[in-house]
Amino acid sequence: MAEAALVVRQLLKRTQGGKETIVSVLDKNVRVIRQDHCFLLFEDLAKRDGWLQCLEIFRWMQRQRWYIADNGVFSKLISVMGKKGQVRMAMWLFSQMRNSGCRPDTSVYNSLITAHLHSRDKTKALSKALGYFEKMKAIERCHPNIVTYNILLRAFAQASDVQQVETLFKDMEDSVITPDVYTYNGVMDAYGKIGMLREMEAVLVRMKSYGCKPDVITFNTLIDAYGRKQAFDKMEQVFKSLLRSKESPTLPTFHCMITNYGKARLREKAELVVQKMDDLGYRPNYVTHECLIMMYGYCGSVSKARDVFDKMLAKGHMQVSSLNAMLGAYCTNGVPSEAYGLLEDVIRRGTVVPNSSTYKLLYKAFTKAARKDLVDVLLKKMNQQGIVPNKRFFLDALEAYGSSSDSSKAVPKSSSIKDSSKKPRGSAKIGGLNWGWG
């Protein structure tokens, strides 16, 4: 497997910069390429939004002598197409699979259900998913498994369809399949992200009643959900329970707390989380620092955010997401000129290459601030880098412009912005409780 991965890396390297197409590279190496290489190519290209190249590889595979139609290949391709919103392509692959003599199995149907759930029309998607679910029950080799139930339970929880979630749980109880920790975590996470805390807590009670022990993902899910709703007393209680349990916090545990305290402008609380990380011997990574940058941005402490950013820069830990976090902090605090200055500086130094998300963030901020001068130079930068804005890019910017209370006003220059770094906020008690580490 390691040897196959090395071959795939070499093949993809030759396609970088657009000098050679993936098919021409495969043709030149036809003697060594086999199905396992193609499978790895699918996985790698899926991460790079290369679904069209995946289809080209599939067509190339079909022309090779060694090619044998395989459920695993179709299942993987259907999954890739679904994640990229290409539901029609996923359906075409499903028909191709049947035409080639392959008989669908549970994994193929699971991929097909997942593909439909990625479509924009969620009501239609859920209806299709249930249709496939019922069809699977009638086919011996396609009976739903734990993965099927986990996919559907999470989807219906995200859709706030409590009744259907209960129906699926009842269906599991009547079958030979037992819910596992992934089942409960998935449903709780879905409820938590849409703020349905009572429903999330009911799933936790169900989980415990069936003797399924919470793991660190369970704790992190609860911490994030309570933090999003600013139910900080409950968030803190869950964190204390985590420290007393056999599980150990992970970096995402602390990241959730830092971010949610930041959104509530509770800077001191967030800084206490960082101190607790240090006390427990956790080493922060670049995501930790990005959370701190965003937290200081929310709290109006732009200079503190820049201090964290500069330290990352000095240590060579810079990612494009780190740049975006700092630009976001500037834009949130009404200093677009500073944001553009930073963009120019990183481009000039070659520190990191801005991506479409970078430009989208700045375009929305500059448009909302009615800074046409900055919008114009930003579009020129995008053109120089070869980034072509799509329809969604401009629609989001127009939405931001329309939501501005007074879009005719240009934002003040950085010299007139007050930075609250010297006067930290967030010393208030939450729910009558002081932060206690116990």
Buried (B, 14 or more C-beta within 10 A) or exposed (E): EEEBBEBBEEBBEBBEEEEBEBBEBBEEBEEEBEBBBBBBBBBBBBEEEBBEBBBBBBEBBEEBEEBEBBBEBBBBBBBBBBBBBBBEBBBBBBEBBBEEEBEBBBBBBBBBBBBBBBBEEBEEBBEBBBEBBEEBEEEEEBBBBBBBBBBBBBBBBBBBBBEBBBBBBEBBEEEEBEBBBBBBBBBBBBBBBBEBBEBBBBBBEBBEEEEBEBBBBBBBBBBBBBBBBBBBEBBBBBBEBBBEBEBEBBBBBBBBBBBBBBBBBBBBBBBBBBEBBEEEEBEBEBBBBBBBBBBBBBBBBBEBBBBBBEEBBEEEBBBBBBBBBBBBBBBBBBBBBBBBEBBEEBBEEEBBEBBBEBBBBBBBBBBBBBBEEBBEBBBEBBEEBEBEBEEEBEEBBEEBBEEEEEBEEBBEEBEEBEBBBEEBBBEEEBEEEEBEEE
